[in-house]
Structures are given as C-alpha cells and as structure tokens.
Amino acid sequence: MNSASYGSPPPATQKPSLLVCVTGASGSIYGVRFLEAALPHFDPIYAVFSARGREVMQHELGVDPGTGGNAVVKLLGEKAAHVKAFSPRTMNAPFASGSAVCDATVVIPCSMGTLSRIAAGVSDDLVTRAADVVLKERRKLILVPRETPLSTLHLRNMLALSEMGVTLMPASPPYYHRPESVEDLVKMVVDRVLVQAGVKPGDAYRWGSDPTEEIE
Ligand SMILES: Cc1cc2nc3c(=O)[nH]c(=O)nc-3n(C[C@H](O)[C@H](O)[C@H](O)COP(=O)(O)O)c2cc1C
C-alpha cells in the first residue's frame, strides 16, 4: 500500500470560494446583483437557482436563467464565465460534500420555505444539502430572508439558525444613504452581505465617512 502524502502546499488560487443560492422569495434582483458584485472577489463561484426562484425571477425580472452550468452567464454575460451553476436536483456538486471547502454560502433571497427546511435539517435538494453541509462543518452561512409579517414559526426557525451560527440578514435596506432608486436600495443590502461574506466593497456607503453630511 502506498503511503499517503500529507502537508502538500495550498493551491495557487488565492481567492476564496463562494456558493450563491437563489430561492423563491420576492427580490430576485438581490440574488442577481449579489452574484454580479461577487464576481471579482471569489473564484470559484457556484450558483444554484431553485425551481421557484427561477419562476419568481421570470416574473420579477423577465428572465429565467435555467439550470444549466452557464445559467449565470445567461444573466450577467461572459464576465461570469467562471461561475458554474448546478441544478437543485443534482447532488453531483462539490459543495454537496464537506470534503470540498466553500468559504462562504449565501442564500439570497431566501424563502421561508428554504429557511425552515435548513433549520429542520431537511436536505432534500442541493440548496438545503449545501446548507446542511455548511452547518455540520461549522462554516459561513448567510441567509437573506424576505417575508413580512413574520409568523412565530418563522421567528423560531430564525432563532434556531442564529443559535447554530447562521448570519441572518433580512432584505431590509436602510434609508440614511438617501437612495434615489431601487438599485440604490438593492446595493446597500448587497454591500452588507458582501462584507459578511468577507469582502470589503470599495464603493460601499459607510455612515460617517462623508464629511459633507452633517446631522446634529
Ligand atoms: C411571486 C411570488 C413571490 C413570493 N415571495 C415570497 C417571499 O417574499 N418570501 C417567501 O418566503 N416566499 C415567497 N414566495 C413563496 C415561495 O416561492 C414558495 O414558498 C416556494 O415553495 C419556495 O421554494 P424554494 O424555497 O425552494 O425556492 C413567493 C412566491 C411567488 C410566486
């Protein structure tokens, strides 16, 4: 039997890896803009669009990325060529196993259905299996839920996830940067999620950093 080799050097790539899951909550634009903003910062990037996520995106943005490997290229063009998409029905993806390391996993937007399945450990598709893996490996999981009002069950599930170390970032943009468009609101949420995923976006608004703004 050959002896195993240990301690080989890390691969040359220096960028962290990222998985982005887009599910069927309203706010598909958050998922698309987050993927776009993440492109220069992560490599590899993986993506999964749930069936309902695709339906809602079709309704809200008029585009269906499909489930093929180039789904994100369909949304964002060739600049997203390094993003590999997977069908939610397959388990043949690196991040379906803890043996493959994904530095951050973001579900944006995250439906209450997906959130509750993750909280309950129901890993019956690639989105929930990926989240289950992140939880067991104690890695970074960020959920961006969108629902209102919240039921007691939603709140219980969110508390359970928070206690497991999950970062919950409701798609709830602030207004102190004086947004002038929907895109301004979306960007504020996306930038905050990027920071949680380990990136400092250079052009993100930061309270107190504009010397022309004065509030007494
Ligand atoms: C137009 C539309 C908007 C929806 N918005 C939300 C929402 O904001 N939040 C939510 O939790 N579910 C929302 N849903 C319901 C989810 O799509 C539904 O629960 C679905 O089963 C979630 O599946 P998924 O988590 O696998 O994507 C919406 C559905 C539709 C058709």
The ligand as a MOL file (V3000), in Angstrom:
LIG
                    3D

  0  0  0     0  0            999 V3000
M  V30 BEGIN CTAB
M  V30 COUNTS 31 33 0 0 0
M  V30 BEGIN ATOM
M  V30 1 C -44.4270 35.9470 -6.8740 0
M  V30 2 C -44.0440 35.1800 -5.6480 0
M  V30 3 C -43.4290 35.8380 -4.5950 0
M  V30 4 C -43.0830 35.1570 -3.4420 0
M  V30 5 N -42.4720 35.8450 -2.4330 0
M  V30 6 C -42.0780 35.1920 -1.3350 0
M  V30 7 C -41.3890 35.8890 -0.3090 0
M  V30 8 O -41.1220 37.0830 -0.3900 0
M  V30 9 N -40.9710 35.1700 0.7700 0
M  V30 10 C -41.2010 33.8190 0.8970 0
M  V30 11 O -40.7680 33.2490 1.8980 0
M  V30 12 N -41.8710 33.1390 -0.0650 0
M  V30 13 C -42.3130 33.7800 -1.1730 0
M  V30 14 N -42.9690 33.1060 -2.1690 0
M  V30 15 C -43.2990 31.6930 -1.9560 0
M  V30 16 C -42.1510 30.7460 -2.3090 0
M  V30 17 O -41.7880 30.9190 -3.6770 0
M  V30 18 C -42.6070 29.3010 -2.0550 0
M  V30 19 O -42.7650 29.0810 -0.6650 0
M  V30 20 C -41.6730 28.2840 -2.6440 0
M  V30 21 O -42.1750 26.9830 -2.3850 0
M  V30 22 C -40.2680 28.4020 -2.1130 0
M  V30 23 O -39.4920 27.3990 -2.7160 0
M  V30 24 P -37.9070 27.4140 -2.6110 0
M  V30 25 O -37.5770 27.7670 -1.2190 0
M  V30 26 O -37.4900 26.0320 -2.9660 0
M  V30 27 O -37.4060 28.3850 -3.6030 0
M  V30 28 C -43.3380 33.7710 -3.3370 0
M  V30 29 C -43.9390 33.1120 -4.4050 0
M  V30 30 C -44.2870 33.7960 -5.5290 0
M  V30 31 C -44.9260 33.0480 -6.6710 0
M  V30 END ATOM
M  V30 BEGIN BOND
M  V30 1 1 1 2
M  V30 2 1 2 3
M  V30 3 2 2 30
M  V30 4 2 3 4
M  V30 5 1 4 5
M  V30 6 1 4 28
M  V30 7 2 5 6
M  V30 8 1 6 7
M  V30 9 1 6 13
M  V30 10 2 7 8
M  V30 11 1 7 9
M  V30 12 1 9 10
M  V30 13 2 10 11
M  V30 14 1 10 12
M  V30 15 2 12 13
M  V30 16 1 13 14
M  V30 17 1 14 15
M  V30 18 1 14 28
M  V30 19 1 15 16
M  V30 20 1 16 17
M  V30 21 1 16 18
M  V30 22 1 18 19
M  V30 23 1 18 20
M  V30 24 1 20 21
M  V30 25 1 20 22
M  V30 26 1 22 23
M  V30 27 1 23 24
M  V30 28 2 24 25
M  V30 29 1 24 26
M  V30 30 1 24 27
M  V30 31 2 28 29
M  V30 32 1 29 30
M  V30 33 1 30 31
M  V30 END BOND
M  V30 END CTAB
M  END
